[in-house]
């Protein structure tokens, strides 16, 4: 038995020797070399320490670990293993793992970790991680996960978490002083509390839930925050469709700012309640939106002091009030959008002091396809006051100043076509120009004729004369077929050079009438113009011209119509 005693004594001495030697720098280096040789990691340990007063605690200092692929890195000032010796045979021997002051880079690919623990605790760590198209980074992170059970696909595992960090960035969204706590499981994220600073503003959130591509925000408040996007509004709307369901129960905004590609929102304040979007489509039974915006910019258009009061009930989006300033003018709109019937009804719209320039291709807009989400657009009442309307198209510019008028019961969409289908409109202006001809007190009537044609009448003074223009545009024609008739009294005939009768060798006061037909959308339009012109001077001289495919020829005396504008007025 003496040999057994000697063996036990030798083993005890050897264990004590190893216990003591491993706590030296030389021993730590030897252990590092062994781990680097026989594991998938390169390991460097500066110091290993253990105190008998804390038998369940092993401390490593000045640690550097990275895998062979170099996509996992851990550099820490100190790592503490809190052990449960009594559970070492069950595999749950590690109670707490504390990593202090360093950097941790987690791999996006599969990575197997050699152990797990009941608690993973990080103290003042810089962490970076990328999974798919989501990139995360944090500096001075302190917090923990319990239990920490990493898998090959997820280094965090499933469990409860709580962290604070000085700096946090997710996909170029930069947050400071972040506090977050919640719970994570496979395909399920629950955030119980979140607060952070974003561009000197504050984010506060309670109960955020994400599961199976469905996001629920129970309460979110943004105060003086700024958010910059690289996407356009249409691109953001497209991304929202990727979310199976978005449920916003309460969203409060105060002095927030958003900016993206060709758009910006400044000074946004308000409240949003009970909004549900399913694949980008509104799907709420009872929603409320109340917003105030200091400035809204979209492309080259700008709206200021925008106020919106919106409710959603029974598949109808009610714009109870949409008011603001556009180019120093004021607008106030009340409207309904029936989402299932895909129809919009502008109940009451008022514009005052608006200065509006039509887009270069505004007429071609009526040939563009109607969006799939819209089948009807109706205007019940529209009023325009003291406004300026202009078109700077070099081929046929016009301008109307101090415009007042209205539209009533007008349909703008029918048979999936943009037109003025029914209703009526009347407008007056103090002055204007029509292809560089000065107008005084023009009066315009818009009279859609069912599905057949659109009739627009213009009565105006030109110097000391009177002119009436009547246009009929075929509603069903895709080429913009039209007829234009006009008669004038005591008018300088030189104006006709600007109204389709180019290069007429006449410049005298006369009464006239003419008619032109053509196709507005033809290029060039002059090749489609056909018409007749007759006039009588104040001295009684009569002349007549005809136009065929834009070419003007004089008629012989016996071809001149017996009735002229001068005779019509009497």
LONUTOR-855920 format. One record per residue (C-alpha): residue number from 0; y, z, x. Coordinates in steps of 0.05 Angstrom, whole numbers, plus 5000, padded with zeros to 4 digits. Example, Ala and Ser with C-alpha at 12.3 -4.5 7.8 and 13.67 -1.06 7.14 Angstrom:
<nodes>
<0; <4910; 5156; 5246>>
<1; <4979; 5143; 5273>>
</nodes>
This chain:
<nodes>
<0; <5000; 5000; 5000>>
<1; <5044; 5007; 5061>>
<2; <5052; 4931; 5065>>
<3; <5076; 4929; 4992>>
<4; <5128; 4982; 5005>>
<5; <5151; 4943; 5066>>
<6; <5155; 4879; 5024>>
<7; <5195; 4912; 4970>>
<8; <5241; 4943; 5021>>
<9; <5249; 4876; 5055>>
<10; <5266; 4842; 4989>>
<11; <5317; 4896; 4972>>
<12; <5349; 4889; 5040>>
<13; <5349; 4813; 5033>>
<14; <5380; 4817; 4964>>
<15; <5433; 4865; 4990>>
<16; <5445; 4819; 5049>>
<17; <5452; 4757; 5005>>
<18; <5496; 4797; 4957>>
<19; <5542; 4817; 5014>>
<20; <5541; 4751; 5052>>
<21; <5554; 4708; 4991>>
<22; <5619; 4746; 4980>>
<23; <5645; 4722; 5047>>
<24; <5681; 4656; 5057>>
<25; <5621; 4631; 5097>>
<26; <5574; 4649; 5041>>
<27; <5618; 4616; 4989>>
<28; <5618; 4552; 5031>>
<29; <5543; 4552; 5038>>
<30; <5534; 4560; 4963>>
<31; <5584; 4504; 4952>>
<32; <5544; 4458; 4997>>
<33; <5478; 4475; 4962>>
<34; <5508; 4462; 4893>>
<35; <5539; 4396; 4916>>
<36; <5473; 4373; 4945>>
<37; <5427; 4391; 4887>>
<38; <5472; 4380; 4826>>
<39; <5514; 4323; 4796>>
<40; <5578; 4357; 4820>>
<41; <5617; 4364; 4884>>
<42; <5634; 4438; 4888>>
<43; <5682; 4477; 4932>>
<44; <5688; 4552; 4924>>
<45; <5737; 4593; 4966>>
<46; <5715; 4664; 4949>>
<47; <5660; 4697; 4907>>
<48; <5668; 4770; 4888>>
<49; <5631; 4821; 4847>>
<50; <5643; 4895; 4837>>
<51; <5590; 4945; 4817>>
<52; <5640; 4978; 4771>>
<53; <5638; 4913; 4731>>
<54; <5566; 4891; 4737>>
<55; <5572; 4837; 4684>>
<56; <5631; 4802; 4717>>
<57; <5628; 4749; 4773>>
<58; <5694; 4722; 4800>>
<59; <5704; 4656; 4835>>
<60; <5769; 4639; 4869>>
<61; <5800; 4574; 4894>>
<62; <5750; 4528; 4859>>
<63; <5748; 4452; 4860>>
<64; <5694; 4416; 4820>>
<65; <5687; 4342; 4804>>
<66; <5629; 4298; 4784>>
<67; <5603; 4239; 4824>>
<68; <5639; 4190; 4778>>
<69; <5704; 4228; 4791>>
<70; <5723; 4228; 4717>>
<71; <5712; 4303; 4710>>
<72; <5757; 4347; 4752>>
<73; <5768; 4422; 4753>>
<74; <5815; 4457; 4801>>
<75; <5827; 4530; 4786>>
<76; <5855; 4590; 4821>>
<77; <5803; 4634; 4789>>
<78; <5742; 4631; 4744>>
<79; <5711; 4693; 4714>>
<80; <5639; 4694; 4687>>
<81; <5628; 4752; 4639>>
<82; <5552; 4758; 4635>>
<83; <5504; 4791; 4587>>
<84; <5445; 4807; 4632>>
<85; <5403; 4831; 4574>>
<86; <5405; 4761; 4543>>
<87; <5392; 4722; 4606>>
<88; <5323; 4700; 4583>>
<89; <5350; 4675; 4515>>
<90; <5398; 4625; 4546>>
<91; <5460; 4660; 4516>>
<92; <5474; 4700; 4579>>
<93; <5546; 4677; 4586>>
<94; <5592; 4717; 4541>>
<95; <5660; 4693; 4565>>
<96; <5684; 4640; 4613>>
<97; <5756; 4650; 4637>>
<98; <5790; 4594; 4675>>
<99; <5858; 4610; 4704>>
<100; <5916; 4570; 4734>>
<101; <5894; 4500; 4750>>
<102; <5879; 4430; 4725>>
<103; <5823; 4404; 4681>>
<104; <5809; 4330; 4669>>
<105; <5754; 4317; 4618>>
<106; <5715; 4252; 4616>>
<107; <5717; 4204; 4558>>
<108; <5645; 4182; 4571>>
<109; <5582; 4223; 4561>>
<110; <5582; 4286; 4603>>
<111; <5529; 4341; 4602>>
<112; <5554; 4411; 4617>>
<113; <5504; 4460; 4650>>
<114; <5520; 4520; 4605>>
<115; <5558; 4545; 4544>>
<116; <5590; 4611; 4526>>
<117; <5610; 4652; 4466>>
<118; <5682; 4646; 4488>>
<119; <5718; 4595; 4531>>
<120; <5786; 4621; 4553>>
<121; <5839; 4581; 4589>>
<122; <5900; 4613; 4622>>
<123; <5959; 4571; 4646>>
<124; <5917; 4508; 4653>>
<125; <5938; 4435; 4654>>
<126; <5889; 4395; 4613>>
<127; <5881; 4320; 4601>>
<128; <5830; 4285; 4558>>
<129; <5821; 4215; 4528>>
<130; <5773; 4195; 4474>>
<131; <5775; 4125; 4445>>
<132; <5847; 4106; 4433>>
<133; <5872; 4178; 4432>>
<134; <5901; 4208; 4495>>
<135; <5916; 4283; 4502>>
<136; <5951; 4322; 4556>>
<137; <5976; 4394; 4560>>
<138; <6011; 4436; 4612>>
<139; <6008; 4511; 4619>>
<140; <5956; 4517; 4564>>
<141; <5932; 4586; 4545>>
<142; <5881; 4599; 4491>>
<143; <5808; 4596; 4474>>
<144; <5749; 4566; 4436>>
<145; <5694; 4607; 4404>>
<146; <5638; 4592; 4407>>
<147; <5642; 4541; 4463>>
<148; <5581; 4497; 4458>>
<149; <5598; 4430; 4491>>
<150; <5557; 4368; 4476>>
<151; <5549; 4303; 4514>>
<152; <5599; 4271; 4467>>
<153; <5648; 4328; 4458>>
<154; <5668; 4375; 4515>>
<155; <5699; 4424; 4465>>
<156; <5639; 4430; 4418>>
<157; <5647; 4460; 4350>>
<158; <5683; 4525; 4335>>
<159; <5748; 4562; 4324>>
<160; <5806; 4549; 4371>>
<161; <5875; 4576; 4386>>
<162; <5922; 4551; 4440>>
<163; <5993; 4554; 4463>>
<164; <6022; 4505; 4513>>
<165; <6090; 4491; 4544>>
<166; <6082; 4415; 4540>>
<167; <6034; 4375; 4497>>
<168; <6029; 4299; 4490>>
<169; <5986; 4258; 4443>>
<170; <5992; 4182; 4446>>
<171; <6063; 4185; 4474>>
<172; <6086; 4238; 4423>>
<173; <6115; 4294; 4465>>
<174; <6115; 4365; 4439>>
<175; <6139; 4429; 4472>>
<176; <6122; 4503; 4461>>
<177; <6062; 4485; 4418>>
<178; <6022; 4537; 4380>>
<179; <5960; 4513; 4343>>
<180; <5899; 4548; 4314>>
<181; <5843; 4523; 4271>>
<182; <5771; 4501; 4269>>
<183; <5734; 4438; 4291>>
<184; <5666; 4410; 4270>>
<185; <5637; 4341; 4275>>
<186; <5683; 4294; 4234>>
<187; <5721; 4355; 4209>>
<188; <5787; 4384; 4235>>
<189; <5822; 4442; 4202>>
<190; <5889; 4467; 4229>>
<191; <5909; 4534; 4199>>
<192; <5976; 4538; 4234>>
<193; <6017; 4492; 4279>>
<194; <6087; 4499; 4307>>
<195; <6122; 4461; 4362>>
<196; <6188; 4431; 4385>>
<197; <6196; 4355; 4381>>
<198; <6258; 4326; 4414>>
<199; <6296; 4391; 4405>>
<200; <6272; 4397; 4333>>
<201; <6219; 4441; 4302>>
<202; <6152; 4425; 4270>>
<203; <6118; 4477; 4227>>
<204; <6053; 4464; 4190>>
<205; <6002; 4503; 4150>>
<206; <5933; 4479; 4130>>
<207; <5922; 4410; 4158>>
<208; <5854; 4381; 4144>>
<209; <5822; 4317; 4170>>
<210; <5753; 4296; 4150>>
<211; <5718; 4229; 4142>>
<212; <5784; 4191; 4152>>
<213; <5819; 4233; 4099>>
<214; <5881; 4273; 4118>>
<215; <5909; 4331; 4078>>
<216; <5976; 4365; 4093>>
<217; <5985; 4428; 4052>>
<218; <6053; 4445; 4081>>
<219; <6093; 4410; 4135>>
<220; <6165; 4421; 4155>>
<221; <6205; 4380; 4204>>
<222; <6273; 4406; 4225>>
<223; <6321; 4366; 4269>>
<224; <6263; 4327; 4298>>
<225; <6266; 4258; 4328>>
<226; <6207; 4211; 4328>>
<227; <6203; 4143; 4361>>
<228; <6152; 4090; 4344>>
<229; <6135; 4024; 4378>>
<230; <6114; 3993; 4312>>
<231; <6151; 3957; 4257>>
<232; <6150; 3984; 4186>>
<233; <6098; 3932; 4165>>
<234; <6054; 3953; 4223>>
<235; <6059; 4026; 4204>>
<236; <6042; 4009; 4131>>
<237; <5981; 3971; 4157>>
<238; <5959; 4031; 4198>>
<239; <5964; 4076; 4137>>
<240; <5912; 4032; 4104>>
<241; <5863; 4054; 4158>>
<242; <5868; 4125; 4130>>
<243; <5819; 4130; 4073>>
<244; <5861; 4183; 4039>>
<245; <5928; 4216; 4055>>
<246; <5946; 4277; 4013>>
<247; <6015; 4308; 4025>>
<248; <6022; 4370; 3982>>
<249; <6089; 4394; 4009>>
<250; <6133; 4361; 4061>>
<251; <6202; 4388; 4077>>
<252; <6252; 4350; 4121>>
<253; <6318; 4372; 4149>>
<254; <6361; 4329; 4195>>
<255; <6302; 4287; 4221>>
<256; <6308; 4221; 4257>>
<257; <6257; 4164; 4262>>
<258; <6262; 4099; 4300>>
<259; <6217; 4039; 4308>>
<260; <6216; 3965; 4320>>
<261; <6276; 3935; 4282>>
<262; <6286; 3998; 4240>>
<263; <6315; 4067; 4244>>
<264; <6327; 4127; 4198>>
<265; <6379; 4179; 4218>>
<266; <6395; 4246; 4185>>
<267; <6336; 4247; 4137>>
<268; <6332; 4310; 4094>>
<269; <6294; 4324; 4031>>
<270; <6228; 4344; 4000>>
<271; <6163; 4308; 3983>>
<272; <6111; 4339; 3936>>
<273; <6041; 4317; 3916>>
<274; <6036; 4248; 3948>>
<275; <5966; 4217; 3952>>
<276; <5955; 4150; 3986>>
<277; <5886; 4118; 3983>>
<278; <5878; 4061; 4034>>
<279; <5953; 4053; 4034>>
<280; <5960; 4051; 3958>>
<281; <5995; 4104; 3916>>
<282; <5943; 4145; 3878>>
<283; <5979; 4207; 3852>>
<284; <5983; 4234; 3782>>
<285; <6047; 4274; 3791>>
<286; <6092; 4264; 3852>>
<287; <6163; 4281; 3869>>
<288; <6208; 4255; 3924>>
<289; <6280; 4276; 3936>>
<290; <6313; 4249; 3999>>
<291; <6382; 4242; 4031>>
<292; <6391; 4195; 4090>>
<293; <6454; 4190; 4132>>
<294; <6438; 4121; 4158>>
<295; <6382; 4071; 4146>>
<296; <6377; 4008; 4189>>
<297; <6328; 3951; 4178>>
<298; <6336; 3890; 4223>>
<299; <6410; 3872; 4216>>
<300; <6422; 3909; 4151>>
<301; <6450; 3980; 4146>>
<302; <6454; 4030; 4089>>
<303; <6490; 4097; 4095>>
<304; <6491; 4160; 4053>>
<305; <6428; 4140; 4017>>
<306; <6404; 4186; 3961>>
<307; <6337; 4178; 3928>>
<308; <6306; 4216; 3870>>
<309; <6236; 4189; 3856>>
<310; <6178; 4213; 3812>>
<311; <6109; 4184; 3801>>
<312; <6072; 4195; 3736>>
<313; <6019; 4155; 3698>>
<314; <6017; 4099; 3750>>
<315; <6092; 4089; 3745>>
<316; <6139; 4101; 3803>>
<317; <6206; 4122; 3773>>
<318; <6267; 4111; 3816>>
<319; <6311; 4158; 3776>>
<320; <6367; 4147; 3826>>
<321; <6374; 4104; 3887>>
<322; <6446; 4105; 3911>>
<323; <6485; 4095; 3975>>
<324; <6535; 4053; 4013>>
<325; <6522; 3983; 4038>>
<326; <6575; 3951; 4083>>
<327; <6628; 3998; 4054>>
<328; <6606; 3982; 3983>>
<329; <6570; 4028; 3934>>
<330; <6504; 4016; 3898>>
<331; <6469; 4057; 3845>>
<332; <6400; 4036; 3819>>
<333; <6352; 4062; 3767>>
<334; <6284; 4026; 3765>>
<335; <6210; 4032; 3749>>
<336; <6151; 4004; 3787>>
<337; <6086; 4000; 3748>>
<338; <6035; 4001; 3804>>
<339; <5974; 3979; 3764>>
<340; <6010; 3924; 3726>>
<341; <6046; 3906; 3791>>
<342; <6113; 3900; 3755>>
<343; <6183; 3923; 3772>>
<344; <6237; 3935; 3720>>
<345; <6308; 3947; 3745>>
<346; <6335; 3987; 3687>>
<347; <6405; 3994; 3711>>
<348; <6437; 3971; 3776>>
<349; <6510; 3976; 3795>>
<350; <6542; 3947; 3858>>
<351; <6615; 3959; 3875>>
<352; <6656; 3936; 3934>>
<353; <6596; 3901; 3966>>
<354; <6607; 3849; 4020>>
<355; <6544; 3808; 4021>>
<356; <6528; 3746; 4062>>
<357; <6468; 3706; 4038>>
<358; <6413; 3692; 4088>>
<359; <6413; 3623; 4120>>
<360; <6351; 3601; 4082>>
<361; <6366; 3639; 4018>>
<362; <6351; 3579; 3973>>
<363; <6283; 3567; 4006>>
<364; <6266; 3639; 3986>>
<365; <6252; 3613; 3916>>
<366; <6196; 3570; 3944>>
<367; <6162; 3627; 3982>>
<368; <6098; 3657; 3952>>
<369; <6106; 3719; 3909>>
<370; <6071; 3779; 3943>>
<371; <6002; 3796; 3916>>
<372; <6025; 3865; 3896>>
<373; <6079; 3838; 3849>>
<374; <6071; 3798; 3785>>
<375; <6135; 3814; 3748>>
<376; <6207; 3831; 3765>>
<377; <6254; 3843; 3707>>
<378; <6328; 3862; 3707>>
<379; <6351; 3898; 3645>>
<380; <6423; 3911; 3666>>
<381; <6459; 3892; 3729>>
<382; <6534; 3901; 3741>>
<383; <6575; 3876; 3800>>
<384; <6646; 3901; 3812>>
<385; <6700; 3881; 3863>>
<386; <6651; 3850; 3912>>
<387; <6650; 3792; 3961>>
<388; <6594; 3740; 3962>>
<389; <6589; 3686; 4014>>
<390; <6543; 3633; 4042>>
<391; <6562; 3606; 4111>>
<392; <6513; 3547; 4109>>
<393; <6550; 3491; 4145>>
<394; <6524; 3438; 4097>>
<395; <6552; 3470; 4034>>
<396; <6586; 3538; 4044>>
<397; <6618; 3578; 3989>>
<398; <6653; 3644; 3980>>
<399; <6673; 3686; 3920>>
<400; <6722; 3744; 3927>>
<401; <6733; 3803; 3881>>
<402; <6672; 3785; 3840>>
<403; <6659; 3822; 3774>>
<404; <6603; 3808; 3726>>
<405; <6535; 3824; 3699>>
<406; <6463; 3802; 3688>>
<407; <6422; 3823; 3628>>
<408; <6348; 3817; 3610>>
<409; <6331; 3770; 3666>>
<410; <6262; 3755; 3693>>
<411; <6257; 3734; 3766>>
<412; <6181; 3723; 3769>>
<413; <6137; 3682; 3724>>
<414; <6073; 3643; 3737>>
<415; <6076; 3674; 3808>>
<416; <6141; 3636; 3822>>
<417; <6211; 3661; 3840>>
<418; <6261; 3634; 3790>>
<419; <6314; 3657; 3740>>
<420; <6268; 3650; 3680>>
<421; <6306; 3681; 3622>>
<422; <6367; 3725; 3606>>
<423; <6440; 3710; 3620>>
<424; <6495; 3726; 3668>>
<425; <6571; 3721; 3672>>
<426; <6614; 3729; 3733>>
<427; <6688; 3722; 3748>>
<428; <6725; 3722; 3814>>
<429; <6797; 3724; 3834>>
<430; <6788; 3666; 3883>>
<431; <6737; 3630; 3924>>
<432; <6717; 3566; 3960>>
<433; <6664; 3514; 3944>>
<434; <6648; 3472; 4005>>
<435; <6717; 3485; 4032>>
<436; <6753; 3471; 3966>>
<437; <6796; 3529; 3944>>
<438; <6781; 3557; 3875>>
<439; <6826; 3602; 3832>>
<440; <6797; 3649; 3780>>
<441; <6728; 3618; 3778>>
<442; <6684; 3636; 3719>>
<443; <6608; 3628; 3725>>
<444; <6555; 3630; 3671>>
<445; <6480; 3633; 3685>>
<446; <6437; 3610; 3627>>
<447; <6362; 3602; 3639>>
<448; <6331; 3555; 3589>>
<449; <6261; 3584; 3578>>
<450; <6210; 3553; 3625>>
<451; <6246; 3486; 3630>>
<452; <6311; 3491; 3668>>
<453; <6365; 3537; 3695>>
<454; <6436; 3522; 3674>>
<455; <6495; 3546; 3715>>
<456; <6566; 3531; 3692>>
<457; <6629; 3539; 3735>>
<458; <6699; 3536; 3706>>
<459; <6757; 3542; 3755>>
<460; <6828; 3524; 3771>>
<461; <6841; 3479; 3831>>
<462; <6916; 3479; 3847>>
<463; <6946; 3455; 3781>>
<464; <6882; 3426; 3753>>
<465; <6820; 3449; 3716>>
<466; <6748; 3434; 3735>>
<467; <6682; 3447; 3701>>
<468; <6616; 3441; 3738>>
<469; <6549; 3445; 3703>>
<470; <6484; 3447; 3741>>
<471; <6414; 3442; 3712>>
<472; <6356; 3457; 3758>>
<473; <6285; 3442; 3736>>
<474; <6246; 3507; 3737>>
<475; <6177; 3476; 3744>>
<476; <6195; 3425; 3798>>
<477; <6175; 3444; 3869>>
<478; <6226; 3397; 3900>>
<479; <6287; 3429; 3868>>
<480; <6302; 3370; 3821>>
<481; <6372; 3380; 3792>>
<482; <6429; 3347; 3755>>
<483; <6502; 3362; 3767>>
<484; <6556; 3341; 3718>>
<485; <6630; 3354; 3724>>
<486; <6696; 3337; 3692>>
<487; <6765; 3353; 3716>>
<488; <6836; 3349; 3690>>
<489; <6897; 3337; 3735>>
<490; <6856; 3344; 3798>>
<491; <6865; 3313; 3867>>
<492; <6805; 3267; 3873>>
<493; <6800; 3282; 3947>>
<494; <6759; 3343; 3928>>
<495; <6702; 3297; 3907>>
<496; <6689; 3281; 3980>>
<497; <6665; 3353; 3987>>
<498; <6622; 3352; 3924>>
<499; <6573; 3295; 3937>>
<500; <6620; 3234; 3933>>
<501; <6633; 3225; 4006>>
<502; <6681; 3175; 4036>>
<503; <6714; 3156; 3970>>
<504; <6778; 3117; 3987>>
<505; <6819; 3155; 3935>>
<506; <6869; 3211; 3940>>
<507; <6908; 3218; 3876>>
<508; <6916; 3264; 3816>>
<509; <6871; 3243; 3760>>
<510; <6823; 3263; 3705>>
<511; <6750; 3250; 3722>>
<512; <6678; 3260; 3702>>
<513; <6615; 3249; 3741>>
<514; <6541; 3262; 3740>>
<515; <6494; 3268; 3799>>
<516; <6418; 3277; 3802>>
<517; <6377; 3293; 3863>>
<518; <6327; 3340; 3897>>
<519; <6355; 3402; 3929>>
<520; <6297; 3413; 3976>>
<521; <6294; 3342; 4002>>
<522; <6313; 3330; 4074>>
<523; <6361; 3296; 4075>>
<524; <6385; 3309; 4005>>
<525; <6432; 3249; 4006>>
<526; <6374; 3200; 4002>>
<527; <6357; 3228; 3933>>
<528; <6427; 3228; 3902>>
<529; <6440; 3181; 3844>>
<530; <6499; 3183; 3797>>
<531; <6562; 3155; 3765>>
<532; <6636; 3173; 3772>>
<533; <6695; 3151; 3730>>
<534; <6767; 3173; 3732>>
<535; <6835; 3157; 3702>>
<536; <6900; 3170; 3739>>
<537; <6961; 3199; 3706>>
<538; <6990; 3129; 3703>>
<539; <6930; 3105; 3663>>
<540; <6892; 3068; 3718>>
<541; <6816; 3072; 3709>>
<542; <6764; 3066; 3763>>
<543; <6688; 3077; 3766>>
<544; <6636; 3085; 3821>>
<545; <6561; 3090; 3822>>
<546; <6514; 3122; 3873>>
<547; <6443; 3101; 3889>>
<548; <6405; 3139; 3943>>
<549; <6470; 3166; 3970>>
<550; <6504; 3098; 3975>>
<551; <6569; 3092; 3935>>
<552; <6593; 3026; 3905>>
<553; <6652; 3009; 3861>>
<554; <6640; 2983; 3790>>
<555; <6675; 2923; 3760>>
<556; <6728; 2936; 3706>>
<557; <6682; 2917; 3649>>
<558; <6632; 2970; 3672>>
<559; <6682; 3027; 3669>>
<560; <6664; 3077; 3613>>
<561; <6713; 3079; 3555>>
<562; <6714; 3155; 3554>>
<563; <6745; 3194; 3611>>
<564; <6761; 3266; 3621>>
<565; <6834; 3251; 3603>>
<566; <6812; 3224; 3536>>
<567; <6762; 3280; 3525>>
<568; <6816; 3334; 3531>>
<569; <6855; 3301; 3475>>
</nodes>
